[in-house]
Amino acid sequence: MNIRIFISCFEEQRLNRIATSHFFSKFLKFGSIEKIQGNLEVEICKLLKVKRQLDWPLAAISRLGECGTVDEYYWFKINPVNLVLQRDCFSLGNLISLSPDEARSIVETLNHHFNEDGLYFDTSSGNQFFYLFTKNRPDILTSPPQGLLGKNTTPHLPSGSESVKWHGFMNEMQMLLHNHQINETRERLGQPIVNSLWLYGGGGMPELGKLENQFLYGDSFFSRGISRLSPGEVLPVPSSFSELMRLNKDEAVFLYEDDVPDLDTQLFSEIWVAMKRFKIKKIDLTIFNGVDLLNLSIRSTDLFKFWKKKQSLDSLTGLTLHG
């Protein structure tokens, strides 16, 4: 059996808890570590054989998991962001999580303004993003904002035959936000203002290739969406390794997006014991901290390479690697 673990976490305190766990220390001692380019949900789409449309249909998968249907619409995710003016460009400053009242207020403004354009908006109960949906299939390719923090946004704006039209929509959104009441309040409280909305993850009803000898564990909107595409293939995280073995699958995939696992629980301790006994061949741990993807990989045979020099990280926030 192989194990794949995906963790998305932006909070420094939680990242530090992962980095100081016994489970994680084994990767530093025996495993290989590398930064990789990409987005956590995109990597999961590739692994689980979700069929790419113009974009990876991240919004439609999350919507399917949250509401159970995507109807005939084409869906995008929209992240509230703070753009920072540099000398000759804007860089992406922060991804902003709004309160339910703030999210509803912005969505109400957007729906009022864009209704005649055939663009419709809805909140997500997680409040980290909105949904934009339309009956048309826009000819644009987008980039997820995660991984773009601190970078020039221009090369990552929507591209394609309709890009000029959609850049115009995004400019109108910025104008609506400029004097919005939530920003007046946020500025008064010393909180970062929402001066733009980032569009990504477009697609209609997703198609999923059959999961071959894989089981996915998780409870985020995204994993529930995958579950509805392939009923019965997504389960709650097991409490023990024996539960994994009873399923008799070649690969177990763990997805943690809305919560961060305690890597020192009985389950992960038992996984290490099983690896020493060659019941597990390989473990891949992929962590996304809001900027970088860090992939840690270890094989059962690596546990016996006692001569290996332990690697170290300054932190999981900055992901500075030391050999």
NORWOLIN-V644347 format. One line per field, one symbol per residue. phi: phi as a letter, one per 40 degrees, with the letter a starting at -180 (. if undefined). A space follows every 50 residues. Layout:
phi=???
//
This chain:
phi=.bbbbbbbabcdccccccccccdccccccbcbbacbcibdccccdcccgc ccccbcccccccccccbgabfccbbbcbccbbcbcbcbabbccbcbcccd cccccccccccccbdccgbbbacbccgcabbbbaccbccbbbbcccgbdg bccdcbcdbhcbcccccccccccccccdbccccccccccgccccbabbca gcicdcbbccccfbbbbiacdccccdcccbdgcbbccccacccccccfbc abbbbbbcabcccbcddccccccccccgcbcabbbbbbbgbbbbbbbabd cccbcccccccabcacccfccbc
//
